[in-house]
Amino acid sequence: MSAVKLEECRQHIRAQLDSVVDFWLKYSHDTVHGGFFTCIGKDGNIYDELKYVWLQGRQVWMYCRLYRTVDRFRKPEILKAAKAGGAFLRKFARVSSSSGQWKCAFCLTRDGKAVKVQRSIFSECFYVMAMDELSRVTEDQDMQRDGAAILENVSADGSELPGCLGRLQNPGHALEAGWFLLQYAAERGDEQIQTTAIQKFVELPYESGWDKAHGGLFYFLDVDGHCPTQLEWSMKLWWPHSEALIALLMAYSQSRKAELLQSFFQVYEYTFSHFPDPAGGEWFGYLTQEGKVALDFKGGPFKGFFHVPRCLYMCERILDDLLASKE
Amino acid sequence: MSAVKLEECRQHIRAQLDSVVDFWLKYSHDTVHGGFFTCIGKDGNIYDELKYVWLQGRQVWMYCRLYRTVDRFRKPEILKAAKAGGAFLRKFARVSSSSGQWKCAFCLTRDGKAVKVQRSIFSECFYVMAMDELSRVTEDQDMQRDGAAILENVSADGSELPGCLGRLQNPGHALEAGWFLLQYAAERGDEQIQTTAIQKFVELPYESGWDKAHGGLFYFLDVDGHCPTQLEWSMKLWWPHSEALIALLMAYSQSRKAELLQSFFQVYEYTFSHFPDPAGGEWFGYLTQEGKVALDFKGGPFKGFFHVPRCLYMCERILDDLLASKE
């Protein structure tokens, strides 16, 4: 029974991944100036031509990963698109700064002129990721409150920050860190890290982050139960659900705890009944607490060809392994 | 009839202003370290002790203005609170920067240690405002699209920025700029500025910003009708409604156009039936598009003793003048 359901999941996820890859291959390539459009409306229209560097880097990374590891994506057009994206980044993303060190712009005009440079280093991270491999981000987060909660922001020495900033929780980030840790634990055969990852970074944020009234994962929470000060705290975003699917399925695959599979099915049900747009392709990214589409575009300054295909790709791989081991 | 309704409005606004001032006098003063708490929950509880410098400066400004210009607020406790807030700011808000110029912190610990310094200059603005007078912010915004729309962000030379950033509209900011311009026009007797302010900065953003389906003013819009990329775009915030009340009443008072008074009554109806909390005092600040309370605190990192009392104070003054002229 469970194998039948898992097989159904795999077929569905495989079809979703094919459809999402098709969407971005069809709409996002700028054949004139290179690089990718990422601000893509409901029906594939480009509503902003700026090139957001995070998403340029992520799309190159995602294409490379698919090309390298999934047979059906080992296609010349994907390799060509990844190379073209990398060339665009190398040519335009790096800007010189007053300190003499190089920086990456946050966004560029369609033809590659820097529009905005941010002080943070995320653009540089995704640039490096695109050129190389997924960075070791797994150890950035720290356990606080004696392991009773994962906090979004801590001080450099790991202690809790004052005020609501310090109390902020982001269930999606905790779950994402959870599967980073699970991969790390599996590579090193470290059962202690595996147990911590499952209990503290998967089960805990899933339980506290799930909206019992309307379903779905909250975007932000306050660890002491105050109302978060982020206006969008109660919204349901696509990417925490993508991360939850990976984290829960990977945690089940490593531990075979039945509860984790049940949780996976719960997130699966919510995710696929709310986010995908069967009419226009791809997923909507931003829902109200009640699950209504609040922003109707498919790609934007922070939503590109990354979380959805990474989730579908990884879930498909894990399901392949699970079903192979059951056969 | 209209005078009767205006008199009702005045009584109601006066009572609201008294109640809001009481709320902040009662809950926000830090008698141990000085300065003001601004993160205040539904029932007056302090849920974050950090001192946000914008709101420290704004509260000092608001207390001074009330003390100086409204007889019933000329009370020693208000003067004392304003002075104490000013002393706290002078002692702790200014920090030295690497460039040698002084900066203001964005927020401080309860006892005045800088927690966060931002690159933007808003903290400095509100610091200066608190120490001196309301700055001349009226001419910051520019008319774009041949006067058919007010844009939130433009380049230094006034031209339109590329992408969705350049197309962003914030009806509340446009309306706020509108009444700044109306004041400026009245001081100088400049009818051309008055006409522009009413047509372009009051009527236009009110008409395009009003949610015909659920009532209330949208937080953000895209001038070309695309979905804004701000997650909170469709939420109803308290302050755009505060600014709309001032702008519409001032525009009516200067022009006596009946449509402006009707619009004022429409915003009045929505505002007072949605934002004030008769049970716990003060106003809720953040509603969903449908008008449900989405964040239930009374004060937060960006909501303090400023927009609500400034709106009530100014509306009361304008109604005094209007009613006096009718008598």
Interface residues (C-beta under 8 A of the other chain):
Chain A: C39 G41 Y47 D48 E49 L50 C107 T109 V115 R119 L161 P162 G163 C164 L165 D224 H226 C227 P228 T229 L231 E232 W233 S234 M235 Y286 T288 Q289 A294 L295 D296 F297 G300 P301 F302
Chain B: C39 G41 Y47 D48 E49 L50 C107 T109 V115 R119 L161 P162 G163 C164 D224 H226 C227 P228 T229 L231 E232 W233 S234 M235 Y286 T288 Q289 A294 L295 D296 F297 G300 P301 F302
